[in-house]
Amino acid sequence: MAKKKGSRKRRAAQRKNRGGKVPKNDATTKAAARAPNPDTVARVKVARSVGGSSQKIGGWIDTIKTFLREAKFELKKVTWPTKKETIATTSVVLVVVFIVALFLGVVDLGLGKIIGYFLK
């Protein structure tokens, strides 16, 4: 059973078109893999150009799906604080708010008495 000539190249091209693994040494292929999906971009452009109400709704749905997918991906990158860090920063905020409120209350009381003295 003989292999067909060029079948390896054909399979590699099919894998590339399906979004298969990107070779590590090919910078242009990596850049193309990071680019937005041309099919999605084309569908959005067609939906915008057609102008039918069902096409507009489909375009909005695709846009929302894309946004949610990207938001989920970005949230995976977030470093969330631990419970101990959250309690510590919350207590610092509450103490600072209490001090500022106390200061503003004293200043308000003092200015009120000064203005009351001049108005008598």
TIRO-2110 file (N, C-alpha, C; in Angstrom, 1 decimal):
// TIRO-2110
0.8, -1.2, 0.0, N, 1, A
0.0, 0.0, 0.0, CA, 1, A
0.9, 1.2, 0.0, C, 1, A
0.9, 2.0, -1.1, N, 2, A
1.8, 3.1, -1.2, CA, 2, A
1.0, 4.4, -0.8, C, 2, A
1.8, 5.3, -0.1, N, 3, A
1.2, 6.6, 0.3, CA, 3, A
1.1, 7.5, -0.9, C, 3, A
0.1, 8.3, -0.9, N, 4, A
0.0, 9.3, -2.0, CA, 4, A
1.0, 10.4, -1.8, C, 4, A
1.6, 10.9, -2.8, N, 5, A
2.6, 11.9, -2.7, CA, 5, A
1.9, 13.3, -2.3, C, 5, A
2.5, 13.9, -1.3, N, 6, A
1.9, 15.2, -0.9, CA, 6, A
0.8, 15.1, 0.1, C, 6, A
0.5, 13.9, 0.6, N, 7, A
-0.7, 13.7, 1.5, CA, 7, A
-0.3, 14.3, 2.9, C, 7, A
0.9, 14.3, 3.3, N, 8, A
1.3, 14.9, 4.5, CA, 8, A
1.1, 16.4, 4.5, C, 8, A
1.5, 17.0, 3.4, N, 9, A
1.3, 18.5, 3.2, CA, 9, A
-0.2, 18.8, 3.2, C, 9, A
-1.0, 18.0, 2.5, N, 10, A
-2.4, 18.2, 2.5, CA, 10, A
-3.1, 18.1, 3.8, C, 10, A
-2.7, 17.1, 4.6, N, 11, A
-3.2, 17.0, 6.0, CA, 11, A
-2.8, 18.2, 6.9, C, 11, A
-1.5, 18.6, 6.7, N, 12, A
-1.1, 19.8, 7.5, CA, 12, A
-1.9, 21.0, 7.1, C, 12, A
-2.2, 21.2, 5.8, N, 13, A
-3.0, 22.4, 5.4, CA, 13, A
-4.4, 22.3, 5.9, C, 13, A
-5.0, 21.1, 5.9, N, 14, A
-6.3, 20.9, 6.5, CA, 14, A
-6.3, 21.2, 8.0, C, 14, A
-5.3, 20.7, 8.7, N, 15, A
-5.2, 21.0, 10.1, CA, 15, A
-5.1, 22.5, 10.4, C, 15, A
-4.3, 23.1, 9.6, N, 16, A
-4.2, 24.6, 9.7, CA, 16, A
-5.5, 25.3, 9.5, C, 16, A
-6.2, 24.9, 8.5, N, 17, A
-7.5, 25.5, 8.2, CA, 17, A
-8.6, 25.2, 9.3, C, 17, A
-8.4, 24.1, 10.0, N, 18, A
-9.4, 23.8, 11.0, CA, 18, A
-8.9, 24.4, 12.4, C, 18, A
-7.8, 25.1, 12.4, N, 19, A
-7.3, 25.7, 13.6, CA, 19, A
-6.5, 24.7, 14.4, C, 19, A
-5.8, 23.8, 13.8, N, 20, A
-5.0, 22.8, 14.5, CA, 20, A
-3.8, 23.5, 15.2, C, 20, A
-2.9, 22.7, 15.7, N, 21, A
-1.7, 23.2, 16.4, CA, 21, A
-0.9, 24.1, 15.5, C, 21, A
-0.3, 25.1, 16.0, N, 22, A
0.5, 26.0, 15.3, CA, 22, A
2.0, 25.6, 15.5, C, 22, A
2.8, 25.5, 14.5, N, 23, A
4.2, 25.2, 14.7, CA, 23, A
4.9, 26.3, 15.5, C, 23, A
5.8, 26.0, 16.4, N, 24, A
6.4, 27.0, 17.2, CA, 24, A
7.4, 27.9, 16.5, C, 24, A
7.9, 27.5, 15.4, N, 25, A
8.9, 28.3, 14.7, CA, 25, A
8.4, 29.2, 13.6, C, 25, A
7.1, 29.2, 13.3, N, 26, A
6.6, 30.0, 12.3, CA, 26, A
5.8, 31.2, 12.8, C, 26, A
6.5, 32.3, 12.9, N, 27, A
5.9, 33.5, 13.5, CA, 27, A
4.7, 34.0, 12.7, C, 27, A
4.7, 33.9, 11.4, N, 28, A
3.5, 34.4, 10.7, CA, 28, A
2.3, 33.6, 11.0, C, 28, A
2.5, 32.3, 11.1, N, 29, A
1.3, 31.4, 11.4, CA, 29, A
0.8, 31.7, 12.8, C, 29, A
1.7, 32.0, 13.7, N, 30, A
1.3, 32.4, 15.1, CA, 30, A
0.4, 33.6, 15.1, C, 30, A
0.9, 34.6, 14.3, N, 31, A
0.1, 35.9, 14.2, CA, 31, A
-1.2, 35.6, 13.6, C, 31, A
-1.3, 34.8, 12.6, N, 32, A
-2.6, 34.5, 11.9, CA, 32, A
-3.5, 33.7, 12.9, C, 32, A
-2.9, 32.9, 13.8, N, 33, A
-3.7, 32.2, 14.7, CA, 33, A
-4.3, 33.1, 15.8, C, 33, A
-3.7, 34.2, 16.1, N, 34, A
-4.2, 35.1, 17.1, CA, 34, A
-5.2, 36.1, 16.5, C, 34, A
-5.2, 36.2, 15.2, N, 35, A
-6.1, 37.1, 14.5, CA, 35, A
-7.6, 36.6, 14.7, C, 35, A
-8.6, 37.5, 14.6, N, 36, A
-10.0, 37.0, 14.7, CA, 36, A
-10.3, 36.1, 13.6, C, 36, A
-11.3, 35.2, 13.9, N, 37, A
-11.7, 34.2, 13.0, CA, 37, A
-12.3, 34.9, 11.8, C, 37, A
-11.8, 34.7, 10.6, N, 38, A
-12.3, 35.4, 9.4, CA, 38, A
-13.8, 35.0, 9.1, C, 38, A
-14.2, 33.8, 9.4, N, 39, A
-15.6, 33.4, 9.2, CA, 39, A
-16.5, 34.2, 10.0, C, 39, A
-16.2, 34.4, 11.3, N, 40, A
-17.0, 35.3, 12.2, CA, 40, A
-17.1, 36.7, 11.7, C, 40, A
-15.9, 37.2, 11.3, N, 41, A
-15.8, 38.6, 10.8, CA, 41, A
-16.7, 38.7, 9.6, C, 41, A
-16.6, 37.7, 8.7, N, 42, A
-17.4, 37.8, 7.4, CA, 42, A
-18.9, 37.7, 7.7, C, 42, A
-19.3, 36.9, 8.7, N, 43, A
-20.7, 36.7, 9.0, CA, 43, A
-21.2, 38.1, 9.6, C, 43, A
-20.4, 38.7, 10.4, N, 44, A
-20.9, 40.0, 11.0, CA, 44, A
-21.0, 41.0, 9.9, C, 44, A
-20.0, 41.1, 9.0, N, 45, A
-20.1, 42.0, 7.9, CA, 45, A
-21.3, 41.8, 7.0, C, 45, A
-21.6, 40.5, 6.7, N, 46, A
-22.8, 40.2, 5.9, CA, 46, A
-24.0, 40.6, 6.6, C, 46, A
-24.1, 40.3, 7.9, N, 47, A
-25.3, 40.7, 8.7, CA, 47, A
-25.5, 42.2, 8.7, C, 47, A
-24.4, 42.9, 8.8, N, 48, A
-24.6, 44.4, 8.8, CA, 48, A
-25.0, 44.9, 7.4, C, 48, A
-24.5, 44.3, 6.3, N, 49, A
-24.7, 44.8, 5.0, CA, 49, A
-26.1, 44.4, 4.5, C, 49, A
-26.6, 43.2, 4.9, N, 50, A
-27.9, 42.8, 4.4, CA, 50, A
-29.0, 43.7, 4.9, C, 50, A
-29.1, 44.0, 6.2, N, 51, A
-30.0, 44.9, 6.7, CA, 51, A
-31.4, 44.3, 7.1, C, 51, A
-31.6, 43.0, 6.9, N, 52, A
-32.8, 42.4, 7.4, CA, 52, A
-32.9, 42.3, 8.9, C, 52, A
-34.1, 42.3, 9.4, N, 53, A
-34.2, 42.3, 10.9, CA, 53, A
-33.6, 41.0, 11.5, C, 53, A
-33.9, 39.8, 10.8, N, 54, A
-33.4, 38.6, 11.3, CA, 54, A
-31.9, 38.5, 11.2, C, 54, A
-31.3, 39.1, 10.2, N, 55, A
-29.8, 39.2, 10.1, CA, 55, A
-29.2, 40.1, 11.1, C, 55, A
-29.9, 41.2, 11.4, N, 56, A
-29.4, 42.1, 12.5, CA, 56, A
-29.4, 41.4, 13.8, C, 56, A
-30.5, 40.7, 14.1, N, 57, A
-30.5, 40.0, 15.4, CA, 57, A
-29.4, 38.9, 15.5, C, 57, A
-29.2, 38.2, 14.4, N, 58, A
-28.2, 37.2, 14.3, CA, 58, A
-26.8, 37.8, 14.5, C, 58, A
-26.6, 39.0, 14.0, N, 59, A
-25.3, 39.7, 14.1, CA, 59, A
-25.1, 40.1, 15.6, C, 59, A
-26.2, 40.6, 16.2, N, 60, A
-26.1, 41.0, 17.6, CA, 60, A
-25.8, 39.8, 18.5, C, 60, A
-26.5, 38.7, 18.2, N, 61, A
-26.3, 37.5, 19.0, CA, 61, A
-24.8, 37.0, 18.9, C, 61, A
-24.3, 37.0, 17.7, N, 62, A
-22.9, 36.6, 17.5, CA, 62, A
-21.9, 37.6, 18.2, C, 62, A
-22.2, 38.9, 18.2, N, 63, A
-21.4, 39.8, 18.9, CA, 63, A
-21.4, 39.6, 20.4, C, 63, A
-22.6, 39.4, 20.9, N, 64, A
-22.7, 39.1, 22.3, CA, 64, A
-22.0, 37.8, 22.7, C, 64, A
-22.2, 36.8, 21.9, N, 65, A
-21.5, 35.5, 22.2, CA, 65, A
-19.9, 35.7, 22.2, C, 65, A
-19.5, 36.5, 21.2, N, 66, A
-18.0, 36.7, 21.1, CA, 66, A
-17.6, 37.5, 22.4, C, 66, A
-18.3, 38.5, 22.7, N, 67, A
-18.0, 39.3, 23.9, CA, 67, A
-17.9, 38.5, 25.2, C, 67, A
-18.9, 37.6, 25.4, N, 68, A
-19.0, 36.8, 26.6, CA, 68, A
-17.8, 35.8, 26.6, C, 68, A
-17.5, 35.2, 25.4, N, 69, A
-16.4, 34.3, 25.3, CA, 69, A
-15.1, 34.9, 25.7, C, 69, A
-14.9, 36.2, 25.2, N, 70, A
-13.6, 36.9, 25.5, CA, 70, A
-13.6, 37.3, 26.9, C, 70, A
-14.7, 37.7, 27.5, N, 71, A
-14.7, 38.1, 28.9, CA, 71, A
-14.4, 36.9, 29.8, C, 71, A
-14.9, 35.8, 29.5, N, 72, A
-14.6, 34.6, 30.2, CA, 72, A
-13.1, 34.3, 30.2, C, 72, A
-12.5, 34.4, 29.0, N, 73, A
-11.1, 34.2, 28.8, CA, 73, A
-10.3, 35.1, 29.6, C, 73, A
-10.7, 36.4, 29.7, N, 74, A
-9.9, 37.4, 30.4, CA, 74, A
-10.1, 37.2, 31.9, C, 74, A
-11.2, 36.7, 32.4, N, 75, A
-11.4, 36.5, 33.8, CA, 75, A
-10.6, 35.3, 34.3, C, 75, A
-10.2, 34.5, 33.4, N, 76, A
-9.3, 33.4, 33.8, CA, 76, A
-7.9, 33.9, 34.2, C, 76, A
-7.5, 35.1, 33.6, N, 77, A
-6.2, 35.7, 33.9, CA, 77, A
-6.2, 36.5, 35.2, C, 77, A
-7.3, 36.8, 35.8, N, 78, A
-7.3, 37.6, 37.0, CA, 78, A
-6.7, 36.9, 38.2, C, 78, A
-6.0, 37.6, 39.0, N, 79, A
-5.5, 37.0, 40.2, CA, 79, A
-6.4, 37.5, 41.3, C, 79, A
-7.2, 36.6, 41.9, N, 80, A
-8.2, 37.0, 42.9, CA, 80, A
-7.5, 37.0, 44.2, C, 80, A
-7.9, 38.0, 45.1, N, 81, A
-7.3, 38.1, 46.4, CA, 81, A
-7.8, 36.9, 47.3, C, 81, A
-7.0, 36.6, 48.3, N, 82, A
-7.5, 35.6, 49.3, CA, 82, A
-8.5, 36.2, 50.2, C, 82, A
-9.1, 35.3, 51.0, N, 83, A
-10.0, 35.8, 52.0, CA, 83, A
-9.4, 36.7, 53.0, C, 83, A
-8.2, 36.4, 53.5, N, 84, A
-7.4, 37.2, 54.4, CA, 84, A
-7.1, 38.6, 53.9, C, 84, A
-6.7, 38.6, 52.6, N, 85, A
-6.4, 39.9, 51.9, CA, 85, A
-7.6, 40.8, 51.8, C, 85, A
-8.7, 40.1, 51.5, N, 86, A
-10.0, 40.9, 51.3, CA, 86, A
-10.5, 41.5, 52.7, C, 86, A
-10.4, 40.7, 53.7, N, 87, A
-10.8, 41.2, 55.0, CA, 87, A
-9.8, 42.3, 55.5, C, 87, A
-8.5, 42.2, 55.2, N, 88, A
-7.6, 43.3, 55.6, CA, 88, A
-7.9, 44.6, 54.9, C, 88, A
-8.0, 44.5, 53.5, N, 89, A
-8.3, 45.7, 52.8, CA, 89, A
-9.6, 46.3, 53.1, C, 89, A
-10.6, 45.5, 53.4, N, 90, A
-11.9, 46.0, 53.8, CA, 90, A
-11.9, 46.8, 55.1, C, 90, A
-11.1, 46.2, 56.1, N, 91, A
-11.0, 46.9, 57.4, CA, 91, A
-10.3, 48.2, 57.2, C, 91, A
-9.3, 48.2, 56.4, N, 92, A
-8.5, 49.5, 56.2, CA, 92, A
-9.5, 50.6, 55.6, C, 92, A
-10.3, 50.2, 54.6, N, 93, A
-11.2, 51.1, 54.0, CA, 93, A
-12.2, 51.6, 55.0, C, 93, A
-12.7, 50.7, 55.9, N, 94, A
-13.7, 51.2, 56.9, CA, 94, A
-13.1, 52.1, 57.9, C, 94, A
-11.9, 51.9, 58.3, N, 95, A
-11.2, 52.7, 59.3, CA, 95, A
-11.0, 54.1, 58.7, C, 95, A
-10.5, 54.2, 57.4, N, 96, A
-10.2, 55.4, 56.7, CA, 96, A
-11.6, 56.2, 56.6, C, 96, A
-12.6, 55.5, 56.2, N, 97, A
-13.9, 56.2, 56.0, CA, 97, A
-14.4, 56.8, 57.4, C, 97, A
-14.2, 56.0, 58.4, N, 98, A
-14.6, 56.5, 59.8, CA, 98, A
-13.8, 57.8, 60.2, C, 98, A
-12.5, 57.7, 59.9, N, 99, A
-11.6, 58.9, 60.3, CA, 99, A
-12.0, 60.1, 59.5, C, 99, A
-12.3, 60.0, 58.2, N, 100, A
-12.6, 61.1, 57.3, CA, 100, A
-14.0, 61.6, 57.7, C, 100, A
-14.9, 60.7, 58.1, N, 101, A
-16.3, 61.2, 58.5, CA, 101, A
-16.2, 62.0, 59.8, C, 101, A
-15.3, 61.5, 60.7, N, 102, A
-15.2, 62.2, 62.0, CA, 102, A
-14.5, 63.6, 61.7, C, 102, A
-13.5, 63.7, 60.9, N, 103, A
-12.9, 64.9, 60.6, CA, 103, A
-13.9, 65.9, 59.9, C, 103, A
-14.6, 65.5, 59.0, N, 104, A
-15.6, 66.3, 58.3, CA, 104, A
-16.7, 66.8, 59.2, C, 104, A
-17.1, 65.9, 60.2, N, 105, A
-18.1, 66.3, 61.2, CA, 105, A
-17.6, 67.4, 62.1, C, 105, A
-16.3, 67.3, 62.5, N, 106, A
-15.8, 68.3, 63.4, CA, 106, A
-15.6, 69.6, 62.7, C, 106, A
-15.1, 69.6, 61.4, N, 107, A
-15.0, 70.8, 60.6, CA, 107, A
-16.3, 71.4, 60.4, C, 107, A
-17.3, 70.7, 60.1, N, 108, A
-18.7, 71.2, 59.8, CA, 108, A
-19.2, 71.9, 61.1, C, 108, A
-19.1, 71.2, 62.2, N, 109, A
-19.6, 71.8, 63.5, CA, 109, A
-18.8, 73.1, 63.8, C, 109, A
-17.5, 73.1, 63.6, N, 110, A
-16.7, 74.3, 63.9, CA, 110, A
-17.2, 75.5, 63.0, C, 110, A
-17.3, 75.2, 61.7, N, 111, A
-17.7, 76.2, 60.7, CA, 111, A
-19.1, 76.7, 61.0, C, 111, A
-20.0, 75.8, 61.4, N, 112, A
-21.3, 76.2, 61.7, CA, 112, A
-21.4, 77.2, 62.9, C, 112, A
-20.6, 76.9, 64.0, N, 113, A
-20.5, 77.8, 65.1, CA, 113, A
-19.9, 79.1, 64.8, C, 113, A
-18.9, 79.1, 63.9, N, 114, A
-18.2, 80.4, 63.5, CA, 114, A
-19.2, 81.2, 62.7, C, 114, A
-19.9, 80.6, 61.8, N, 115, A
-20.9, 81.4, 61.0, CA, 115, A
-22.0, 81.9, 61.8, C, 115, A
-22.5, 81.0, 62.8, N, 116, A
-23.6, 81.4, 63.7, CA, 116, A
-23.1, 82.6, 64.6, C, 116, A
-21.9, 82.7, 65.0, N, 117, A
-21.4, 83.8, 65.8, CA, 117, A
-21.5, 85.1, 65.0, C, 117, A
-21.1, 85.0, 63.7, N, 118, A
-21.1, 86.2, 62.9, CA, 118, A
-22.5, 86.7, 62.5, C, 118, A
-23.4, 85.8, 62.4, N, 119, A
-24.8, 86.1, 62.0, CA, 119, A
-25.6, 86.7, 63.2, C, 119, A
-25.2, 86.6, 64.4, N, 120, A
-25.9, 87.1, 65.6, CA, 120, A
-25.8, 88.6, 65.7, C, 120, A
END
